[in-house]
Amino acid sequence: MRFQYSSFSVILCVPALFAQVEPNAGKWRTWVLPSAAQVRLPAPPNASESAAEIQTLKSLIKESTPDVKAQIAYWDSGSPGYRWIQLGSQQLLAQNVAPTLYTRAMAMLSVAIYDATVAAWDSKFAYNRPRPSAPDAGIQALVSVSSNPSYPSEHAVAAGAASVVLAYLLPNMGETYADLAEEAARSRLYAGAAYPSDVTAGLQLGRQVGLMVIAHAQADGSTATFTGSFPPAPGLWSSATPVTPLAGNWTPWVLSSGSDFRLAPPPASGSPENDALVAGVKNFVRTNSSNHSAWFWQPSFAVPWLDALNREIFENHLDGNAPRAARAYALETIAQHDATIACWDTKYAYLEMRPSMADPSIVPLFANPQHPGFPSGHACASGSSAAVIGYLFPSDAQAFAAMAVDAGTSTFDAAIHNSFDVSQGLALGTKVGQAVVDRARTDGAP
C-alpha cells in the first residue's frame, strides 16, 4: 500500500516562529517509560557540525518538488501523531480486527506516540538546541515551528514510535510503515524545520520507545489461546465462533483487572424482568432516524470518537501542541481499551442471550456480533470516551455525554441489545473513564 498525494499545487506559507510549547512536558508521567530521562539522547552536534548541516538543509530546500511539498503538507497536518493515528485506525478497520484487538492496538499506538513525545521534550530542554533558522536567517521554514529546541524532531519521534508499533500489529505492512516513517521525518528537512541530526535522533528515540511499548504489550495476556466452548444451553448465549472470549482477562492500562467494575448479573432468562426487556426490543417501532443511528454506529464504536477528539484538538488549537495532543489520544484510546476489557469480563461472566436468541421472532437490523449481549460494547466504550474527552474539553462535556447515549442506544435500535444492556454499559464505561481521568489528574500536565 502506498499513499498518493494530490497533483494540484500545494501552497505553503512562511510563518513566524511561535512561542515555546509545554516546556515542562518532559517531566510528565509516562505509561511505559519509568521516566523520560531514562532514554535521554546523547548531546546534539556542536556548532561547527551544525553549520555543515545547515548547508545540507539549504540544498534540500532547493531540491523541493511539487511532490515533496505535498508530502510536507501531508505530514504537517495536525499534531505529529495525527496522521499515524489516522493510518493505524483505517488499516485496522480495513482488516476487520475484533473490537477488543482494535482498542488494544490503538492504545498501544497512542501510548508509544505519547511516551516518545514526552521523552523528546526531555531531550529538547536538556540541550536547548536552537532551530536551524536561528543561526542562519537563510533558512526559511516552510511550516509553522515553535521556538522550542530543535533536537530531536518531534515529527521524527512520533514517526519512529508509530511505525514500529504498527509493524508489530500489522506485520504484512511493516516495510510500508518503515518507509512512511522515513518520509515523514525527511519532510521536516525539506521544510527547513529541523537539522538532519534532529531527524536521525528522533527516529532512533521513537523506535526505542516503540519497542518498549511492544514489550509491555506482549505481556498483557492477549495471546492466550481459548480452548473452551459455548454450546447451546437453555437460557444462555452460545456461539461456535466467540469473539476474544478471554479479553476480560487481559491486562488493562489503568484498572487493576477487567473485573474491577464487574456489573451485577442481568435479569435471568425467563424472569418477568427479562421478558419485559425482550418485549421492549420486539415492540420497538423503527424509524428512519433510529435506522440511521444504528447504521452510523454499526461499523465501529471507535471512529466517531476519534473524529470527535480530532475536531476538539483542531478547534482548540492543540494540533500545534504535540505533547498535549499526544496525551489526549493516549487517554481516550486507553479509556476505550480498558472499558472494552471490563465489558468483555462482564459479558463472559453471565453469557446473556441476544434479544433475537431469546425470541426468534425478533429480526435484528444486522447480524448479531459473536459475543454475549450484556452489556453493550458500544455503550461501554462510548461511556468511557465521553468521560475522558469531556474532562479534556469540559465546555463540550454535555454534548459528549449525549453522544455516548446515542451510541449505546443505537444497539437497541438495531435489536442486538436490550435497554438494560445499554444503560448498564454506559454506567460501566463511565466508571472506567473516570478512573482514567483520575490517573490523568496526577500525570503532571496542568
C-alpha positions as a printed Julia matrix, in Angstrom:
446×3 Matrix{Float64}:
   0.0     0.0    0.0
   1.32    3.41  -0.99
  -0.14    6.83  -0.35
  -0.75    9.21  -3.22
  -0.68   12.95  -2.85
  -2.76   15.37  -4.82
  -1.26   16.6   -8.07
  -2.64   20.11  -7.66
  -0.32   22.77  -6.31
   0.28   22.91  -2.58
   0.67   26.38  -1.1
   2.97   26.53   1.9
   3.14   29.83   3.74
   6.22   31.02   5.55
   5.12   31.63   9.15
   6.71   33.32  12.09
   8.31   31.33  14.89
   5.79   30.7   17.66
   6.4    30.74  21.4
   7.63   27.71  23.3
   5.14   24.88  23.71
   4.86   22.94  27.0
   8.47   23.41  28.19
   7.81   21.15  31.19
   6.3    18.25  29.22
   9.49   16.23  29.56
   8.54   15.75  33.22
   5.02   14.47  32.54
   4.17   10.99  33.77
   4.62    8.31  31.13
   2.91    4.95  30.64
   5.74    2.54  29.79
   8.89    4.55  30.44
   9.84    4.78  34.13
  10.85    8.33  33.24
  11.67   10.26  30.09
  15.2    10.91  31.34
  15.87    7.17  31.17
  16.04    7.35  27.37
  17.58   10.82  27.07
  19.56   11.16  23.87
  23.26   12.0   23.72
  24.12   15.63  23.06
  23.43   17.0   19.58
  26.25   18.01  17.19
  28.35   21.04  18.05
  28.2    24.43  16.32
  30.65   23.61  13.52
  28.87   20.36  12.71
  25.54   22.16  12.82
  26.84   24.7   10.33
  27.61   21.88   7.9
  24.11   20.51   8.42
  22.63   23.89   7.55
  24.32   23.74   4.16
  22.75   20.33   3.63
  19.36   21.78   4.52
  19.75   24.63   2.04
  20.49   22.13  -0.71
  17.47   20.02   0.2
  15.14   23.01   0.27
  16.28   23.99  -3.22
  15.52   20.47  -4.45
  11.9    20.55  -3.29
   9.47   19.39  -5.98
   5.66   19.63  -6.0
   5.51   16.04  -4.75
   7.88   16.83  -1.89
   5.85   19.9   -0.97
   2.72   17.75  -0.96
   4.45   15.36   1.45
   5.45   18.29   3.67
   1.85   19.48   3.79
   0.51   15.97   4.43
   2.76   15.2    7.39
   2.47   18.73   8.8
  -1.32   18.39   9.08
  -2.35   18.17  12.71
  -0.04   17.17  15.52
   2.94   14.87  14.79
   0.84   11.84  15.77
  -2.3    12.82  13.84
  -1.55   11.06  10.55
  -0.28    7.95  12.37
  -3.45    7.65  14.45
  -5.44    8.06  11.26
  -3.42    5.5    9.28
  -3.48    2.95  12.1
  -7.23    3.18  12.65
  -8.03    2.95   8.95
  -5.9    -0.13   8.37
  -7.11   -1.97  11.48
 -10.7    -1.44  10.37
  -9.85   -2.47   6.82
  -8.52   -5.76   8.18
 -11.71   -6.21  10.23
  -9.98   -6.83  13.55
 -12.16   -7.6   16.58
 -13.15   -4.58  18.72
 -11.02   -5.77  21.63
  -7.96   -6.09  19.39
  -8.69   -2.75  17.74
  -8.81   -0.91  21.07
  -5.65   -2.71  22.22
  -3.83   -1.67  19.05
  -4.93    1.95  19.19
  -3.96    2.24  22.86
  -0.52    0.81  22.08
  -0.07    3.21  19.16
  -1.16    6.24  21.16
   0.93    5.32  24.2
   4.01    4.91  22.01
   3.5     8.34  20.45
   2.82    9.94  23.84
   5.75    8.4   25.73
   8.08    9.13  22.82
   6.88   12.74  22.69
   7.44   13.22  26.42
  10.91   11.71  26.0
  11.59   14.06  23.09
  10.67   17.06  25.25
  13.06   15.85  27.95
  15.94   15.78  25.46
  14.88   19.05  23.83
  15.13   21.05  27.03
  18.16   19.17  28.29
  20.2    20.51  25.36
  18.25   23.56  24.08
  19.47   23.33  20.51
  18.15   26.32  18.51
  16.14   25.77  15.33
  18.15   25.88  12.07
  16.79   29.35  11.26
  18.28   30.82  14.46
  21.95   30.81  13.42
  21.21   31.29   9.7
  18.42   33.57   8.52
  18.78   31.99   5.1
  16.79   29.03   6.39
  13.13   29.9    5.94
  10.92   27.11   7.28
   8.01   26.18   5.03
   5.88   25.18   8.02
   4.99   26.7   11.37
   7.5    25.84  14.07
   7.64   26.76  17.72
  10.66   28.28  19.39
  11.13   25.01  21.27
  14.55   23.41  20.99
  15.08   21.62  17.7
  16.7    18.39  18.92
  15.15   15.86  18.44
  12.46   16.36  15.8
   9.05   15.66  17.32
   7.71   14.53  13.95
  10.54   12.04  13.58
   9.99   10.8   17.14
   6.29   10.18  16.5
   7.07    8.51  13.18
   9.66    6.2   14.7
   7.41    5.13  17.57
   4.28    4.7   15.46
   5.95    2.81  12.61
   7.5     0.23  14.95
   4.21   -0.42  16.76
   2.2    -0.61  13.53
   4.73   -3.01  12.02
   4.26   -5.25  15.06
   0.48   -5.06  14.85
   0.31   -5.38  11.06
   3.48   -7.29  10.11
   2.48   -7.69   6.48
   2.78   -3.9    6.17
   5.94   -3.42   8.23
   8.06   -2.27   5.3
   5.4     0.24   4.26
   5.32    1.82   7.7
   9.11    1.95   7.88
   9.17    3.78   4.55
   6.46    6.18   5.68
   8.4     6.96   8.85
  11.45    7.9    6.78
   9.24   10.02   4.53
   7.56   11.79   7.45
  10.91   12.55   9.08
  12.52   13.63   5.82
   9.66   16.05   5.16
  10.89   18.15   8.09
  14.26   18.54   6.38
  12.77   19.68   3.08
  10.6    22.05   5.1
  13.67   23.55   6.78
  12.18   22.81  10.21
  14.87   20.5   11.61
  18.5    19.53  11.28
  19.35   16.13   9.74
  20.67   15.03  13.15
  17.36   16.1   14.76
  15.58   13.7   12.43
  18.03   10.84  12.83
  17.95   11.09  16.63
  14.17   11.45  16.63
  13.65    8.27  14.63
  16.06    6.44  16.9
  14.34    7.62  20.07
  10.86    6.91  18.73
  11.79    3.4   17.64
  13.33    2.69  21.02
  10.14    3.73  22.81
   8.02    1.81  20.32
   9.92   -1.39  21.1
   9.38   -0.81  24.82
   5.64   -0.47  24.26
   5.63   -3.7   22.28
   7.49   -5.5   25.08
   4.91   -4.22  27.56
   2.02   -5.34  25.35
   3.46   -8.81  24.81
   2.84   -9.5   28.5
  -0.8    -8.35  28.53
  -2.3   -11.82  28.11
  -3.8   -11.16  24.69
  -2.02  -14.12  23.08
  -3.63  -16.71  25.39
  -5.44  -19.44  23.47
  -9.09  -20.22  24.18
  -9.7   -23.96  24.4
 -13.26  -23.98  25.77
 -16.61  -23.81  24.01
 -20.05  -22.24  24.31
 -22.5   -24.93  23.14
 -26.25  -24.27  23.1
 -27.73  -24.32  26.59
 -31.14  -23.22  27.9
 -31.24  -19.53  28.71
 -27.58  -18.88  27.86
 -25.76  -17.28  24.97
 -23.89  -19.69  22.72
 -21.6   -19.44  19.72
 -19.27  -21.69  17.77
 -17.1   -18.64  16.92
 -16.89  -16.46  20.06
 -15.01  -13.19  19.69
 -11.97  -12.97  22.0
 -13.65  -14.7   24.97
 -10.53  -14.25  27.13
 -10.28  -10.49  26.61
 -11.76   -9.82  30.04
  -8.57  -11.34  31.48
  -6.19   -9.09  29.53
  -4.12   -6.58  31.48
  -5.65   -3.07  31.38
  -3.67    0.17  31.42
  -5.42    1.84  34.38
  -7.7    -0.71  36.01
  -6.08   -3.37  38.17
  -8.09   -6.02  36.31
 -11.04   -6.33  33.98
 -13.24   -7.34  36.89
 -12.72   -4.12  38.88
 -16.15   -2.81  37.9
 -17.88   -6.08  37.01
 -21.61   -5.45  36.85
 -24.21   -7.33  38.86
 -25.94  -10.04  36.8
 -28.7    -9.04  34.42
 -32.27  -10.32  34.91
 -32.29  -14.09  34.45
 -33.58  -15.6   31.24
 -37.29  -16.34  31.58
 -37.8   -13.97  34.5
 -40.54  -11.32  34.25
 -37.86   -8.6   34.17
 -36.01  -10.22  31.28
 -39.23  -10.95  29.42
 -40.12   -7.26  29.69
 -36.71   -6.25  28.3
 -37.06   -8.64  25.35
 -40.59   -7.39  24.72
 -39.25   -3.83  24.67
 -36.95   -4.76  21.8
 -39.7    -6.68  19.98
 -42.23   -3.87  20.25
 -39.88   -1.07  19.26
 -41.05    0.65  16.08
 -38.1     1.51  13.88
 -37.94    4.87  12.14
 -35.64    6.39   9.57
 -33.91    8.21  12.43
 -33.35    5.07  14.5
 -32.14    3.12  11.48
 -29.73    5.91  10.6
 -28.29    5.91  14.11
 -27.94    2.14  14.12
 -26.13    2.03  10.8
 -23.99    5.07  11.62
 -22.55    3.37  14.7
 -22.55   -0.21  13.4
 -19.14   -0.24  11.6
 -17.17    0.88  14.68
 -17.78    2.49  18.05
 -14.28    3.96  17.88
 -14.17    6.04  14.71
 -16.81    8.64  15.66
 -14.99    9.2   18.95
 -11.63    9.65  17.22
 -13.32   12.07  14.85
 -14.74   13.98  17.81
 -11.35   14.09  19.51
  -9.63   15.28  16.33
 -12.22   18.03  15.97
 -11.63   19.21  19.54
  -7.86   19.15  19.06
  -8.11   21.32  15.95
 -10.77   23.65  17.33
  -8.74   24.22  20.5
  -5.51   24.69  18.53
  -3.79   21.7   20.13
  -2.65   20.5   16.71
   0.34   22.77  17.34
   0.92   21.32  20.81
   2.49   17.89  20.29
   2.6    16.78  23.96
  -0.95   17.91  24.72
  -2.38   16.27  21.59
  -0.47   13.04  22.21
  -1.77   12.97  25.78
  -5.36   13.36  24.55
  -5.02   10.46  22.11
  -3.45    8.25  24.77
  -6.1     8.98  27.4
  -9.02    8.41  25.03
  -7.74    5.19  23.47
  -6.68    3.78  26.85
 -10.14    4.54  28.23
 -11.78    2.69  25.35
  -9.47   -0.3   25.72
  -9.86   -0.62  29.49
 -13.63   -0.19  29.14
 -13.71   -2.9   26.47
 -11.73   -5.28  28.69
 -14.14   -4.57  31.55
 -17.09   -5.04  29.19
 -15.81   -8.42  27.99
 -15.23   -9.51  31.59
 -18.91   -8.93  32.36
 -20.11  -10.35  29.03
 -18.47  -13.72  29.52
 -19.25  -13.84  33.24
 -23.02  -14.03  32.57
 -23.48  -15.14  28.93
 -26.71  -13.22  28.4
 -28.55  -14.12  25.19
 -29.11  -11.53  22.49
 -32.76  -10.46  22.11
 -33.27  -12.48  18.92
 -31.85  -15.57  20.65
 -34.42  -15.18  23.42
 -37.24  -14.55  20.92
 -36.57  -15.74  17.34
 -39.38  -13.54  16.03
 -37.12  -10.53  16.61
 -35.19   -9.67  13.46
 -32.06   -7.55  14.1
 -31.19   -4.81  11.67
 -27.89   -6.61  11.06
 -26.27   -9.84  12.24
 -25.66  -10.33  15.94
 -21.99   -9.88  16.96
 -20.44  -13.12  18.19
 -20.18  -12.19  21.86
 -22.76  -12.14  24.68
 -25.35   -9.41  24.98
 -24.82   -7.94  28.44
 -23.58   -5.22  28.45
 -23.43   -3.29  25.16
 -19.85   -2.88  23.95
 -20.77    0.32  22.13
 -22.17    1.72  25.37
 -19.15    0.69  27.45
 -16.59    2.18  25.08
 -18.64    5.31  24.45
 -19.27    5.96  28.13
 -15.53    5.87  28.74
 -14.74    8.13  25.79
 -17.35   10.68  26.83
 -15.9    10.83  30.35
 -12.34   11.37  29.12
 -13.0    13.79  26.25
 -15.44   15.68  28.48
 -12.65   16.05  31.03
 -10.2    17.27  28.4
 -12.71   19.68  26.8
 -15.25   20.49  29.53
 -17.19   23.07  27.54
 -18.47   20.24  25.34
 -18.85   17.59  28.05
 -22.64   17.61  27.87
 -22.57   17.02  24.12
 -20.23   14.06  24.57
 -22.5    12.55  27.23
 -25.39   12.78  24.76
 -23.23   11.26  22.05
 -22.47    8.29  24.31
 -26.19    7.72  24.91
 -26.77    7.85  21.15
 -24.01    5.3   20.54
 -25.37    2.91  23.14
 -29.0     3.37  22.11
 -28.08    2.61  18.5
 -27.56   -1.02  19.52
 -31.08   -1.16  20.95
 -32.38    0.46  17.76
 -30.72   -2.37  15.82
 -32.29   -5.02  18.11
 -28.94   -6.52  19.07
 -29.23   -5.29  22.7
 -31.98   -4.58  25.17
 -32.26   -1.3   27.08
 -30.66   -2.73  30.24
 -27.58   -3.78  28.25
 -27.28   -0.18  27.11
 -27.86    1.62  30.42
 -25.51   -0.69  32.33
 -22.86   -0.49  29.61
 -22.91    3.3   29.8
 -22.57    3.12  33.59
 -19.64    0.71  33.37
 -17.89    2.75  30.68
 -18.33    5.95  32.66
 -16.69    4.37  35.72
 -13.73    3.25  33.65
 -13.45    6.66  32.0
 -13.46    8.33  35.4
 -10.65    6.03  36.55
  -8.62    7.18  33.54
  -9.45   10.81  34.35
  -8.29   10.26  37.96
  -4.98    8.97  36.63
  -4.72   11.92  34.22
  -5.07   14.36  37.12
  -1.77   13.03  38.5
   0.3    13.0   35.3
   1.86   16.42  35.78
   0.12   18.09  32.84
  -1.59   21.19  34.25
